[in-house]
Amino acid sequence: PLVGSFFRWAMAASGVESSAEAEVPPEGAICEGKAVVFPTGTQNRADGKAEVFYNPAQVFNRDLSVLVLFTFAKVKAAEIEEQQRKREKRAQATGKPVLPAPPAGLAVLEALAATGIRSIRYARELGAEGAQCIRSIVANDLDPTAVEHMQRNLAHNGVSPELVATSCGDANGHMYARRAKGPGAQPDQAYDVIDIDPYGTASPFLDAAVQAVADGGLLCITSTDMPVLAGNYPETCFARYGG
């Protein structure tokens, strides 16, 4: 109860809407925070499950992610402002031109987006904060069906393609192509925030994510439960991460 009370206070203080306060969704839709997403409408898999994965147990996790990004964006904006003031002072002292400030706002990658609900929430709940929060989001998934579903959900929520772009491809390949440092690095394309919420262990994505996040950036790693992340035994954890 104490944690829940603090969380509700923090969400209210930040101006971010929690899912507990979300509007009543239209029939057949899923409402979470300020996002409204629709199921695929068909269950074509042999096991009867939906083609695009949505995990209602992770609602609190996504609430927390929104709050973390809100806070991180404010901290990063203050750091950029301070660094720019120092550049201007040095430029005045040396007579050299002032270098332009880095672009404002966060560049975010949701590497395994599925329905795209996390990206939609970032866009709708943090996009209104403008330059200090979200600059751009890439919502990626390997499954073309999921990407088409994301695009429908983004359009339904009125999210501009200029703010949230969809990508259909391998998450690791996408991140390795945007390495911040090293041979073939693309530092201008590195992400300020990389969000990874896999169906299973996050281990296969960690190396690529570390390389694609910008200096001072943020990695948001989710596992549905601890056995999925590390196993029940130390030997399993070692095999997954240190073997």
C-alpha positions as CSV (number, residue, x, y, z in Angstrom):
1,P,0.0,0.0,0.0
2,L,2.8,2.4,0.8
3,V,4.5,1.8,-2.6
4,G,1.1,2.3,-4.3
5,S,0.4,5.5,-2.5
6,F,3.9,6.9,-3.3
7,F,3.4,5.9,-7.0
8,R,0.1,7.6,-7.2
9,W,1.6,10.7,-5.6
10,A,4.5,10.7,-8.1
11,M,2.2,10.3,-11.1
12,A,0.0,13.2,-9.9
13,A,3.0,15.4,-9.2
14,S,4.5,14.7,-12.7
15,G,1.2,15.3,-14.5
16,V,1.4,11.8,-16.0
17,E,-1.9,9.9,-16.0
18,S,-1.8,6.4,-14.4
19,S,-3.8,3.5,-15.9
20,A,-5.9,3.5,-12.8
21,E,-7.3,6.8,-13.9
22,A,-7.7,5.8,-17.6
23,E,-11.0,6.5,-19.4
24,V,-13.5,3.8,-20.1
25,P,-12.4,2.1,-23.4
26,P,-14.8,1.5,-26.3
27,E,-16.2,-1.9,-26.6
28,G,-13.6,-4.4,-27.6
29,A,-10.7,-2.0,-26.9
30,I,-8.0,-2.0,-24.3
31,C,-7.5,1.3,-22.5
32,E,-4.3,1.9,-20.6
33,G,-3.2,5.4,-19.5
34,K,-4.0,7.6,-22.5
35,A,-3.6,4.8,-25.0
36,V,-6.5,2.9,-26.6
37,V,-5.5,-0.2,-28.5
38,F,-7.7,-2.8,-30.3
39,P,-7.1,-6.5,-30.4
40,T,-6.3,-8.1,-33.8
41,G,-9.9,-9.2,-34.1
42,T,-8.9,-12.6,-35.2
43,Q,-7.3,-15.6,-33.5
44,N,-5.7,-17.5,-36.3
45,R,-3.1,-19.3,-34.3
46,A,-3.7,-23.0,-33.7
47,D,-3.5,-22.5,-29.9
48,G,-6.3,-19.9,-30.1
49,K,-4.1,-17.1,-28.8
50,A,-4.1,-13.6,-30.3
51,E,-1.6,-13.0,-33.1
52,V,-0.2,-9.9,-31.4
53,F,0.9,-10.3,-27.8
54,Y,-0.5,-8.0,-25.1
55,N,0.3,-8.7,-21.4
56,P,-2.2,-7.0,-19.0
57,A,0.0,-8.0,-16.1
58,Q,2.6,-5.4,-17.2
59,V,0.3,-2.4,-16.8
60,F,2.1,-1.2,-13.7
61,N,5.5,-1.7,-15.4
62,R,4.4,0.5,-18.2
63,D,3.0,3.1,-15.8
64,L,6.4,3.1,-14.1
65,S,8.3,3.4,-17.4
66,V,6.3,6.5,-18.3
67,L,7.1,8.1,-15.0
68,V,10.8,7.1,-15.4
69,L,11.1,8.6,-18.9
70,F,9.3,11.8,-17.7
71,T,11.9,12.2,-14.9
72,F,14.8,11.2,-17.1
73,A,13.8,13.7,-19.8
74,K,13.7,16.6,-17.3
75,V,17.1,15.6,-15.9
76,K,18.7,15.3,-19.3
77,A,17.2,18.7,-20.5
78,A,18.7,20.4,-17.4
79,E,22.1,18.8,-18.1
80,I,22.0,19.9,-21.8
81,E,21.1,23.5,-20.7
82,E,24.0,23.6,-18.3
83,Q,26.5,22.2,-20.8
84,Q,25.3,24.8,-23.4
85,R,25.9,27.6,-20.9
86,K,29.4,26.4,-20.4
87,R,30.0,26.2,-24.1
88,E,28.8,29.8,-24.5
89,K,31.2,31.0,-21.7
90,R,34.1,29.2,-23.3
91,A,33.3,30.6,-26.7
92,Q,33.2,34.1,-25.3
93,A,36.5,33.7,-23.6
94,T,38.2,32.2,-26.7
95,G,36.4,34.2,-29.4
96,K,35.3,31.0,-31.1
97,P,31.8,30.3,-32.4
98,V,29.3,28.6,-30.1
99,L,28.6,25.0,-31.0
100,P,24.9,24.3,-31.4
101,A,23.1,22.5,-28.6
102,P,22.1,18.8,-29.1
103,P,18.5,18.3,-30.3
104,A,16.0,18.6,-27.4
105,G,13.9,15.7,-26.2
106,L,14.5,11.9,-26.1
107,A,15.0,9.6,-29.1
108,V,13.3,6.3,-27.9
109,L,13.4,2.8,-29.3
110,E,10.8,0.2,-28.4
111,A,12.7,-2.8,-29.8
112,L,9.9,-5.4,-29.3
113,A,6.8,-3.4,-29.6
114,A,4.0,-5.9,-30.3
115,T,0.8,-3.9,-30.0
116,G,2.8,-0.6,-29.7
117,I,1.0,0.3,-26.5
118,R,4.1,1.4,-24.8
119,S,5.1,3.7,-27.6
120,I,1.6,5.1,-27.9
121,R,1.6,5.9,-24.1
122,Y,5.0,7.6,-24.4
123,A,3.8,9.7,-27.3
124,R,0.4,10.7,-25.8
125,E,1.5,11.1,-22.2
126,L,4.9,12.6,-22.7
127,G,4.7,14.1,-26.2
128,A,2.7,17.0,-24.8
129,E,5.7,18.0,-22.8
130,G,7.4,18.9,-26.1
131,A,11.1,19.6,-26.2
132,Q,11.8,18.4,-22.7
133,C,10.4,14.9,-23.2
134,I,10.0,13.0,-26.5
135,R,11.7,13.9,-29.8
136,S,11.0,10.7,-31.7
137,I,10.1,7.1,-31.1
138,V,10.8,4.0,-33.2
139,A,8.4,1.1,-32.5
140,N,10.0,-2.1,-33.9
141,D,8.8,-5.7,-34.3
142,L,9.9,-8.6,-36.3
143,D,6.3,-9.7,-37.1
144,P,4.7,-7.9,-40.0
145,T,1.3,-8.6,-38.5
146,A,2.3,-6.8,-35.3
147,V,3.6,-3.9,-37.3
148,E,0.4,-3.5,-39.3
149,H,-1.5,-3.7,-36.0
150,M,0.7,-1.0,-34.5
151,Q,0.1,1.3,-37.4
152,R,-3.7,0.9,-36.9
153,N,-3.4,1.6,-33.2
154,L,-1.2,4.6,-33.8
155,A,-3.7,6.0,-36.3
156,H,-6.6,5.4,-33.9
157,N,-4.8,7.3,-31.2
158,G,-4.0,10.2,-33.5
159,V,-0.2,9.7,-33.1
160,S,1.7,11.3,-35.9
161,P,4.1,9.2,-38.0
162,E,6.7,12.0,-37.5
163,L,6.6,11.3,-33.8
164,V,6.3,7.5,-33.8
165,A,7.8,5.6,-36.7
166,T,7.2,1.9,-37.1
167,S,9.9,-0.6,-38.2
168,C,9.7,-4.2,-39.2
169,G,12.9,-6.1,-38.6
170,D,15.2,-7.9,-36.2
171,A,15.7,-5.9,-33.0
172,N,19.4,-6.8,-32.7
173,G,20.1,-5.9,-36.3
174,H,18.3,-2.6,-35.9
175,M,20.4,-1.8,-32.8
176,Y,23.7,-3.0,-34.1
177,A,23.2,-0.7,-37.2
178,R,23.0,2.3,-34.8
179,R,26.0,1.7,-32.6
180,A,27.1,4.7,-30.7
181,K,30.8,3.9,-30.8
182,G,33.3,1.6,-32.5
183,P,33.7,0.6,-36.2
184,G,30.8,1.7,-38.3
185,A,29.3,3.7,-35.5
186,Q,26.4,6.0,-36.1
187,P,26.4,8.2,-33.0
188,D,23.8,10.5,-34.5
189,Q,21.4,7.6,-34.8
190,A,22.0,6.2,-31.3
191,Y,19.0,6.3,-28.9
192,D,18.6,8.1,-25.7
193,V,16.3,5.4,-24.4
194,I,16.0,1.8,-25.4
195,D,13.1,-0.2,-24.1
196,I,13.2,-4.0,-24.2
197,D,10.3,-6.1,-23.1
198,P,10.8,-9.5,-24.5
199,Y,8.7,-12.6,-24.4
200,G,11.3,-14.6,-22.5
201,T,14.8,-13.7,-21.3
202,A,16.3,-10.3,-22.3
203,S,19.7,-11.9,-22.6
204,P,19.9,-12.1,-26.4
205,F,19.3,-8.3,-26.7
206,L,21.5,-6.9,-24.1
207,D,24.8,-6.6,-26.1
208,A,23.1,-4.8,-29.0
209,A,21.1,-2.5,-26.7
210,V,24.3,-1.4,-24.7
211,Q,26.0,-0.6,-28.0
212,A,23.0,1.4,-29.5
213,V,22.3,3.6,-26.5
214,A,23.9,7.0,-26.5
215,D,26.3,8.3,-23.8
216,G,24.3,9.1,-20.7
217,G,21.3,7.2,-22.1
218,L,18.8,4.9,-20.4
219,L,18.2,1.2,-20.8
220,C,14.7,-0.1,-19.7
221,I,14.8,-3.9,-19.5
222,T,11.8,-5.9,-18.5
223,S,11.3,-9.6,-17.8
224,T,7.9,-10.9,-16.9
225,D,9.2,-12.8,-13.9
226,M,12.5,-13.5,-12.2
227,P,12.8,-17.2,-13.4
228,V,12.5,-16.0,-17.0
229,L,15.3,-13.4,-16.3
230,A,17.7,-15.5,-14.3
231,G,16.3,-19.0,-13.6
232,N,15.6,-20.5,-10.2
233,Y,19.2,-21.7,-9.7
234,P,22.6,-19.9,-9.9
235,E,23.8,-22.3,-12.5
236,T,21.0,-21.3,-14.8
237,C,21.7,-17.6,-14.4
238,F,25.4,-18.3,-15.2
239,A,24.6,-20.3,-18.3
240,R,22.3,-17.5,-19.6
241,Y,24.6,-14.5,-18.8
242,G,28.1,-15.7,-18.1
243,G,28.6,-19.0,-19.9
